[in-house]
Structures are given as structure tokens and as C-alpha cells.
Amino acid sequence: MSQNHFILDVLGIKDPNIKVQTVEEEKIGPETAREITAKLTYPITRCRNCGFTKVVRNGYRKTHIRLASLDGVRYELILWKQRYYCKCCNSTFGAITSLTKENHTLSKKLKSQVMQLVKQGLNGELIAKICHCSPSSVRRTIIERVQPHYRMAKLPKHLCFDEFRSTKSTMSFICCDSETHQLVVKLYDRLSSSIINYFENRYSKQERAQVQSVVIDLNAQYQSLIYRLFPNAKVIIDRFHIVQLAGRALDNSRISLLKTLDKHSREYRILKSQWRLFHQKVTTLRPEKPVYLLGINEYMTRQNAVDLITNKFPRFKAVYDTYQDITLAIAGRDSELLMSAIRDYQTTKTEMDTTISTLRENLKAVINSVKYEFSNGPLEGINRKIKVLKRSCYGFANQEFFFLRIDCLFA
């Protein structure tokens, strides 16, 4: 095998019409590059434009092609392309190669290398530095290689609805498959009209009728449009949001109680320093094991610390018991306990009143959360990756390009 073939094999060039002439190192700006000089020529019998056979060679044209980096070094291919002249139509044209697209300077392998780094969520400037090209070339490669999807071939039976912050503080709608975790759609906003138009214009009524469940947070806007778009779907409130809502009410009640106590009292120190105890499940407090509690500076059981507060403040005890019933019901998937905790609740004039009122308004969807396994966990994971992408790229000004970068992550 000739030296020419060895060089082409190392560079991953499969075109047999390219003949390497020299390999040199040159200084290009601040970096050292390896320049490979080669010729591209092959016999041609017919004109590309008119089809006649009166074609003659007409010199060479010098082109520059950026190759993929092998060892972190920039590789430049100076390719002299054969020019041809047709005596019939007086047109000229050049030799073409599969190494790159016509009139493009980046090789296909380099673009594939760029896309591999894009899928890792790196920012454009870092990718450009690694691949020895410009950030605008990275952007053009993404726009060229990634096309927004019009719709999924088949609408999933189980969906998750949520929103995320995209560009300029705009909240955008996002939807995924609850089972496969595959993205279904991203919309530029979360308006009901936009969501309704998307699903009604792309999916027939029969397709939408096959959707069996939709998981949402406590956003009342989604419930109204779900019944219109998916008439046979069951609405499921995400379990995390239920626990979060109840936990926030417990914290607000605890803070309100703190403001009425003496800062040097024992109860104040328990509520202030050991607030995590009130969020723990009753089954994990371990009443038989004394521990040293910081802030109180005493040895006592965790259950004893909680009892000191709940026995002295009955209103806070009612809030605490309601929170425990809700969390235990959701953890144990006990629909009866959850139903009784919501229906048997008595007003305490605290934040828990608003929480229970919200849960009562969505009682059917709340009970569905413990009856079915689906949750918004997959979509929260997707949103987390989107946040990491925004942070690594220092934000996005163009929403359309931002959505292309998201598609790269989950392609």
C-alpha cells in the first residue's frame, strides 16, 4: 500500500481520486496546523450541464477544506480540484468529492464531530475551540443538521405536561411521553390557544381520543384544555407537587408560630433549628433512640422534640397531622387515607386551609395520583437538562435556535 493510501486512511478519507502530495506544518494565527496538499482529478466523458462529450481539462482550482482533528491539532486540506471546460455549451465545472458538500469548507467528518459535542450540551465557543473552527460555523452546522419535527408519527397514550423558562423570561410549554420519556413537543409559549392549535391541527380526533392519561402540576389552565383535546384521558396531579404544596403550608405555619414565641424559649429553638424533623415521616423519627439535637443542645428523641411542639400548640398539630397523612398516603399509595385527610380537614386559619381547598377542587385528579404510577418525574429530568444547557451556554437570545439545541440533547 502506498504512502498516499496510508495518509488517506489515517485521515478517514475514502475518495480514491484524491492524491496526497505533501504534508507540512504551518503557523495559522496562534495555533500550529498540519497542511495536507492534494489533488483531485478523474477522467470525465460528458458535460455535466449539456451532456455532450466535448469536455477537456481546464487547469486546477485551489480550495481549503477543514478536516476533523485527530489529536487536538488543526488539520487543513489544500485541495487542488480539476476544472473542466465544455466546448459545446462553453461552461466550466469542477471535480467533486464526497469529502464535503459542494462549495463548503468544512468536511462531513468535522461536522459530525461538531454534532457529537453539541449533544453533550457544550457551548458553541468551546466546541469551536475543540474543532478548530468558528462559533458561527458551529451554529450553521446545527441549523443544517437538525430540523424541527412537525409531529410524532403516533401520539403516545400517556403524556406529561409542564413548562420551562426559555428566552427572555418566556415560559414555554413542553410535553413528553410518560412511558418512553421521549419529547413530544415544545411550544414557544404556554398559552391555551397555542397548545390547542398544535394538537388539533396535527392530530385527528380519533388519535387524540386514544390518549389515556395526562400528568400535570396544579395548573388549572391545563385541566380545562385537556378535557377538550383528550376526551378519554384521566387527569393526574403530579405527586411531588402535592407534597410540595402541603410542605410549603407546613413551613408557613411554623414560621407564623415562630413569630409569636420568645427567641430564648425551648419551643422556639426546636422550631427554628430542627425544622427538618417536622418534614420527616412519623415512621422515621425513631422514638426509642435519644440523639443530641443541635440548637437545643439537649439529648432527646426526635419524636419527643416533635411532641413538645404539637402538644403545646394544637393548631400547629392539626397542620402537622394533615401533612403527615398526605405524605404517608402518597408514599403508600393509599387513596382512602388521602381522601379522608382532605375531606375530614377542619379549618385552622393557616396556609393549610388554602392547600386543602386547592386539593378539594382537584380531588379526582389528586386521587388519580395514587392510583396510577405515572408522574412528571421524566419531564422534570428533561427540564433539568435544559437548565444545565442554558447555564453552560450562558443563555440564548434566539428561541428557535435554543429549541434546536434542545433537540440535539434528546435526538
Buried (B, 14 or more C-beta within 10 A) or exposed (E): EEEBEEBBEEBEBEBEBBBBEEBEEEEEEEEEBBBBBBBBBEEBEEBBEBEEEEBEEBEBBEBEBBBBBEEEEBBBBBBBBBBBBBEEBEBBBBBBBEBBBEEBBBBBBBBEBBBEBBEEBBBBEBBBBBBBBBBEBBBBBBEEBBEEEEBBEEBBBBBBBBBBEBBEEEEBBBBBBBEEBEBBBBBBBBEBEEBBEBBEEBBEEEBBBBBBBBBBBBBEBBBEBBEEBBEEBBBBBBBBBBBEBBBBBBBBBBEBBBEEBEEEEBBBBBBBBBBEBBBBEBEEBEEEEEEEBEEBEBEBBBBBBBBBBBEEBEBBBBBBBBBBBBBBBBEEBBBEBBBEBBEEBEEBEBBBBEBBEBBEEBBEBBBBBBEBEBBBBBBBEBBEEBEEBBEEBEEBEEBEBBBBBBBBBBE
